[in-house]
Amino acid sequence: MAGRVEDKVVLISGGARGMGAAHARLLVSEGARVVIGDILDRQGEEVARSLGDACLYVPLDVTREDRWAQAVSLASDRFGGLDGLVNNAGIVRVGAIEDTSLEDFEAVVRVNQVGSFLGMKAAIPALRSRGGGAIVNISSLAGMQGVAGVAGYVATKYAIRGLTKAAALELGRHGIRVNSVHPGGIDTEMIGGADFDSVDKDAVYAANPIPRVGRPDEVSRLVLFLLCDESSYCTGAEFLIDGGAMAGNSHQGLGD
């Protein structure tokens, strides 16, 4: 039985660990050939090795236009073209606005926002030459509502949401669909590093309708849907995967 993305070629940024690696594993299992790009060479090579001939790792600094061009070229050389792009790479810097340096703010903008723009710019000609394809931009719940203490992250995730809509309007006539995915809390290295050592994840997400932190593979299944033909009439849209966090506020004793 053919997979849901059989013989499609997909490029994933930030594919060496976390959600990006989970996307790669699921897509390969569903018949895709995947190129993962990252700056974490050792981890990226390990992921590619574990997935065999269907996966290629390429060093990719998403802030550099020449590295994006190289990644797209390698995907075409190795697998014959490009059918999908997942702009997954992202970073966060924690701190109040008045305590955040311009350098830290600009670093987040360069990776999250500029990186997504450059990824789309590099991929569009290759997708168009195949008669169309799909772009999935990983935004965040923080691209739907504000979050204190991570202003740069919020600003860039809102920007990705806007970039997605602009691209969808431009590219629909070329058969290229563009959608954004907005995860809530997902149990990856991003919420497990030093900046979050004092955060009790169970307490943070206990108030959600689904009262737990999300898993990377749950996001991957949504990404798979948006890359495959099952989502053929979806473009320019936001897809929340947040355990119900955006549904609203619940109050103790009401609706129990």
C-alpha positions as CSV (number, residue, x, y, z in Angstrom):
1,M,0.0,0.0,0.0
2,A,1.4,3.4,-1.0
3,G,2.2,5.9,1.7
4,R,0.4,9.3,1.9
5,V,3.4,11.1,0.5
6,E,4.7,8.4,-1.7
7,D,7.7,9.6,-3.8
8,K,7.3,13.2,-2.7
9,V,10.5,15.0,-1.9
10,V,10.4,17.3,1.2
11,L,13.0,19.6,2.7
12,I,12.8,20.2,6.4
13,S,14.8,22.9,8.2
14,G,15.7,22.3,11.8
15,G,15.5,18.6,11.2
16,A,18.2,17.3,13.5
17,R,16.1,16.9,16.6
18,G,12.7,17.6,18.2
19,M,9.8,18.3,15.9
20,G,11.9,18.4,12.8
21,A,13.3,15.0,13.3
22,A,9.8,13.6,14.1
23,H,8.5,15.1,10.9
24,A,11.3,13.4,8.9
25,R,10.7,10.0,10.5
26,L,6.9,10.1,9.8
27,L,7.3,11.4,6.3
28,V,9.8,8.7,5.4
29,S,7.5,6.0,6.9
30,E,4.8,7.4,4.6
31,G,6.9,7.1,1.4
32,A,8.6,10.5,1.1
33,R,12.2,11.2,0.4
34,V,13.4,13.8,2.9
35,V,16.2,16.3,3.1
36,I,16.9,17.6,6.6
37,G,18.9,20.7,7.1
38,D,20.3,22.0,10.4
39,I,23.4,23.5,12.0
40,L,23.6,20.5,14.4
41,D,25.7,18.3,12.1
42,R,26.2,15.3,14.3
43,Q,22.6,15.0,15.3
44,G,21.4,15.6,11.8
45,E,23.7,13.0,10.3
46,E,22.5,10.5,13.0
47,V,18.8,11.1,12.0
48,A,19.6,10.7,8.3
49,R,21.6,7.5,8.9
50,S,18.7,6.0,10.9
51,L,16.3,6.6,8.0
52,G,18.5,5.1,5.4
53,D,18.6,6.0,1.7
54,A,15.4,7.9,1.8
55,C,16.9,10.7,3.9
56,L,19.8,13.1,3.3
57,Y,21.3,15.6,5.8
58,V,22.7,18.9,4.6
59,P,24.2,21.6,6.8
60,L,21.8,24.6,6.7
61,D,22.1,27.9,8.4
62,V,18.6,29.3,7.6
63,T,19.8,32.9,7.8
64,R,22.0,32.4,4.8
65,E,20.4,32.6,1.3
66,D,23.3,30.6,-0.3
67,R,22.8,27.7,2.1
68,W,19.2,27.5,1.2
69,A,20.0,27.5,-2.5
70,Q,22.5,24.7,-1.8
71,A,19.9,22.6,0.2
72,V,17.3,22.9,-2.6
73,S,19.9,22.0,-5.2
74,L,21.0,19.0,-3.3
75,A,17.4,17.8,-2.9
76,S,16.9,18.0,-6.7
77,D,20.2,16.4,-7.4
78,R,19.7,13.5,-5.0
79,F,16.0,12.9,-5.4
80,G,15.0,14.6,-8.6
81,G,13.1,17.6,-7.5
82,L,11.2,19.2,-4.6
83,D,7.5,18.8,-3.7
84,G,7.4,20.2,-0.2
85,L,9.0,22.5,2.3
86,V,8.7,22.5,6.1
87,N,10.1,25.7,7.7
88,N,10.6,24.2,11.1
89,A,13.8,25.8,12.4
90,G,13.3,28.2,15.3
91,I,14.9,29.7,18.4
92,V,13.7,31.6,21.4
93,R,15.3,34.1,23.8
94,V,13.7,34.6,27.2
95,G,13.5,38.0,28.9
96,A,11.4,41.0,29.5
97,I,11.4,43.5,26.6
98,E,13.5,46.1,28.6
99,D,16.0,43.4,29.5
100,T,16.3,42.0,25.9
101,S,19.3,43.1,23.9
102,L,18.9,44.2,20.3
103,E,21.4,41.4,19.4
104,D,19.2,38.8,21.0
105,F,16.0,40.2,19.4
106,E,17.6,40.3,16.0
107,A,18.9,36.8,16.3
108,V,15.4,35.5,16.8
109,V,14.2,37.5,13.9
110,R,17.0,36.3,11.6
111,V,16.3,32.6,12.4
112,N,12.5,32.5,12.7
113,Q,11.3,35.1,10.4
114,V,14.0,35.7,7.8
115,G,14.8,32.0,7.8
116,S,11.2,31.2,6.8
117,F,11.2,33.9,4.1
118,L,14.5,32.6,2.6
119,G,13.3,29.0,2.7
120,M,10.1,29.9,0.7
121,K,12.1,32.1,-1.7
122,A,14.5,29.3,-2.4
123,A,11.9,26.5,-2.7
124,I,9.3,28.3,-4.9
125,P,11.1,27.8,-8.3
126,A,11.7,24.1,-7.6
127,L,8.1,23.5,-6.4
128,R,6.8,25.4,-9.5
129,S,8.9,23.3,-11.8
130,R,7.2,20.2,-10.5
131,G,3.7,21.7,-11.2
132,G,3.0,22.6,-7.6
133,G,3.6,21.4,-4.0
134,A,3.1,22.4,-0.4
135,I,4.8,24.7,2.1
136,V,4.2,24.3,5.8
137,N,5.5,27.1,8.0
138,I,5.8,26.2,11.7
139,S,4.5,29.2,13.7
140,S,3.3,28.8,17.2
141,L,0.4,29.4,19.6
142,A,2.5,32.5,20.2
143,G,1.6,33.5,16.7
144,M,-2.0,33.7,17.7
145,Q,-1.8,35.3,21.1
146,G,0.8,37.2,23.2
147,V,3.2,35.5,25.6
148,A,5.0,37.6,28.2
149,G,8.8,37.2,28.4
150,V,9.4,36.1,24.8
151,A,8.7,39.2,22.8
152,G,11.0,38.4,19.9
153,Y,9.6,34.9,19.6
154,V,6.0,36.2,19.6
155,A,6.8,38.9,17.0
156,T,8.4,36.4,14.6
157,K,5.7,33.8,15.0
158,Y,3.1,36.4,14.1
159,A,5.2,37.4,11.2
160,I,5.3,33.8,9.9
161,R,1.6,33.7,10.0
162,G,1.5,36.8,7.8
163,L,4.1,35.5,5.4
164,T,2.1,32.4,5.0
165,K,-1.0,34.3,3.9
166,A,0.9,36.5,1.5
167,A,2.6,33.5,0.0
168,A,-0.7,31.6,-0.3
169,L,-2.1,34.5,-2.3
170,E,0.9,34.7,-4.6
171,L,1.4,31.0,-5.2
172,G,-2.1,29.4,-5.5
173,R,-2.1,29.9,-9.2
174,H,1.1,27.8,-9.5
175,G,-0.5,24.9,-7.6
176,I,1.5,25.7,-4.4
177,R,-0.4,25.6,-1.1
178,V,1.0,27.4,1.9
179,N,-0.3,26.9,5.5
180,S,0.9,27.6,9.0
181,V,0.9,25.2,11.9
182,H,0.6,26.7,15.4
183,P,1.7,24.3,18.1
184,G,1.1,25.0,21.8
185,G,3.5,23.5,24.3
186,I,5.4,20.6,22.7
187,D,7.8,18.5,24.7
188,T,11.0,19.2,22.8
189,E,14.4,20.7,23.7
190,M,13.1,24.2,23.2
191,I,11.1,24.0,26.4
192,G,13.7,21.8,28.1
193,G,16.7,24.0,28.1
194,A,18.3,26.2,30.7
195,D,15.8,29.0,30.2
196,F,13.0,26.7,31.2
197,D,14.7,24.9,34.1
198,S,12.3,26.4,36.6
199,V,9.1,25.8,34.5
200,D,6.8,23.0,35.7
201,K,5.4,21.8,32.4
202,D,2.7,19.8,34.1
203,A,1.4,22.8,35.9
204,V,1.6,25.1,32.8
205,Y,-0.5,22.8,30.6
206,A,-2.8,21.3,33.3
207,A,-5.5,24.0,32.6
208,N,-5.8,23.0,28.9
209,P,-8.9,21.0,27.8
210,I,-6.3,18.3,27.0
211,P,-4.3,18.7,30.2
212,R,-0.8,17.7,29.2
213,V,2.1,18.9,27.1
214,G,2.0,17.8,23.4
215,R,4.3,15.4,21.7
216,P,6.3,16.1,18.5
217,D,4.7,13.2,16.7
218,E,1.3,14.7,17.1
219,V,2.5,17.8,15.3
220,S,4.1,15.6,12.6
221,R,0.8,14.0,11.8
222,L,-0.7,17.5,11.1
223,V,2.3,18.4,8.9
224,L,1.9,15.2,7.0
225,F,-1.7,16.0,6.3
226,L,-0.8,19.5,5.0
227,L,1.9,18.1,2.7
228,C,-0.2,15.3,1.2
229,D,-3.0,15.5,-1.3
230,E,-5.7,15.1,1.4
231,S,-5.3,18.8,2.1
232,S,-5.7,19.8,-1.6
233,Y,-8.2,22.6,-0.8
234,C,-6.3,24.1,2.2
235,T,-4.1,27.1,1.7
236,G,-3.5,30.4,3.6
237,A,-4.8,28.9,6.8
238,E,-3.7,28.5,10.4
239,F,-3.9,25.1,11.9
240,L,-3.8,25.0,15.7
241,I,-2.4,22.0,17.6
242,D,-2.5,23.3,21.2
243,G,-4.5,21.0,23.4
244,G,-7.4,23.4,23.2
245,A,-5.5,26.3,24.8
246,M,-7.0,28.8,22.3
247,A,-10.5,27.6,23.0
248,G,-10.9,30.1,25.9
249,N,-10.8,30.2,29.6
250,S,-12.5,27.7,32.0
251,H,-13.4,28.5,35.5
252,Q,-13.5,26.1,38.4
253,G,-17.0,24.7,39.0
254,L,-18.4,25.8,35.7
255,G,-19.1,23.1,33.1
256,D,-17.5,20.4,35.2
